[in-house]
Amino acid sequence: MTARDIIIKPIITEKSMTGVATEKKYTFRVDKKATKIEIAKAVEEIFGVQVAKVNTVSVRGRHRRQGRFEGYTPSWKKAYVTLTEGSKGIEFFEGMM
């Protein structure tokens, strides 16, 4: 898997943006099979930063209905990436604040 296959997209919500502003903590949607080490290496390669730690959460699919049809949305994996103190921020997120 390449770095671009591991990091699917950034998650931009009010809660995730407060982590960016205060703790240098960034949130990404990642591949379900990716490990913490692979995620850290992918973020370092793509954005050119130094990663301190990675926390992951497996998000279950939610039950949804559309008319008489019902089912579940797909489950996915979320990664919280914390950068080191001396590392620069990720420019993509800095433009959002």
C-alpha positions as CSV (number, residue, x, y, z in Angstrom):
1,M,0.0,0.0,0.0
2,T,1.3,3.5,-0.8
3,A,0.9,6.5,1.4
4,R,-1.9,7.9,-0.7
5,D,-3.8,4.6,-0.3
6,I,-3.5,4.7,3.4
7,I,-4.7,8.3,4.0
8,I,-8.1,8.5,2.3
9,K,-9.2,12.1,3.4
10,P,-9.0,14.6,6.2
11,I,-11.9,15.0,8.6
12,I,-12.9,18.6,9.0
13,T,-15.4,19.2,11.8
14,E,-15.6,21.8,14.6
15,K,-14.2,19.2,17.1
16,S,-11.3,18.2,15.0
17,M,-10.4,21.8,14.2
18,T,-10.1,22.6,18.0
19,G,-7.5,19.8,18.3
20,V,-5.5,21.4,15.4
21,A,-5.5,24.8,17.1
22,T,-4.6,23.6,20.6
23,E,-2.7,20.3,20.5
24,K,-1.4,19.8,16.9
25,K,-3.8,16.9,16.6
26,Y,-5.1,16.1,13.1
27,T,-7.9,13.7,12.1
28,F,-7.9,11.6,9.0
29,R,-10.1,8.9,7.5
30,V,-7.7,5.9,6.8
31,D,-7.8,2.5,5.2
32,K,-9.4,-0.1,7.5
33,K,-6.4,-2.5,7.2
34,A,-3.7,0.2,8.0
35,T,-1.7,0.0,11.2
36,K,-0.6,2.9,13.4
37,I,3.0,2.6,12.2
38,E,1.9,2.7,8.5
39,I,-0.4,5.7,9.2
40,A,2.5,7.6,10.9
41,K,4.9,6.9,8.0
42,A,2.2,7.9,5.4
43,V,1.5,11.3,7.2
44,E,5.3,12.0,7.4
45,E,5.8,11.2,3.8
46,I,2.8,13.1,2.4
47,F,3.0,16.3,4.6
48,G,6.7,16.3,5.6
49,V,6.1,16.5,9.3
50,Q,7.2,14.5,12.4
51,V,4.5,12.3,14.1
52,A,4.6,11.9,17.9
53,K,1.8,9.3,18.2
54,V,-1.3,7.9,16.4
55,N,-4.6,6.8,17.9
56,T,-7.1,4.9,15.8
57,V,-10.8,4.3,16.1
58,S,-12.9,1.8,14.1
59,V,-16.2,3.5,13.4
60,R,-19.2,1.2,13.0
61,G,-21.7,1.6,10.2
62,R,-24.9,3.4,11.1
63,H,-28.4,2.0,10.6
64,R,-30.2,4.0,7.8
65,R,-33.6,4.0,6.2
66,Q,-34.6,5.4,2.8
67,G,-38.3,4.8,2.4
68,R,-39.1,1.2,2.9
69,F,-35.5,0.1,2.4
70,E,-33.1,-0.1,5.2
71,G,-29.4,-1.0,5.7
72,Y,-26.1,0.1,7.2
73,T,-23.6,2.6,6.0
74,P,-20.1,1.2,5.6
75,S,-17.8,0.9,8.6
76,W,-14.5,2.8,8.4
77,K,-11.4,3.7,10.4
78,K,-10.4,7.1,11.8
79,A,-6.9,8.2,12.9
80,Y,-5.9,10.9,15.3
81,V,-2.4,12.0,14.5
82,T,-0.4,14.1,17.0
83,L,2.7,15.9,15.8
84,T,5.9,16.6,17.8
85,E,6.5,19.9,19.5
86,G,9.2,21.0,17.0
87,S,7.3,19.9,13.9
88,K,5.6,22.5,11.7
89,G,1.8,22.3,11.1
90,I,0.1,20.8,8.1
91,E,-0.7,23.7,5.7
92,F,-4.0,22.2,4.5
93,F,-5.5,22.5,8.0
94,E,-4.0,25.8,8.7
95,G,-5.9,27.4,5.9
96,M,-9.2,26.2,7.4
97,M,-8.9,28.0,10.7
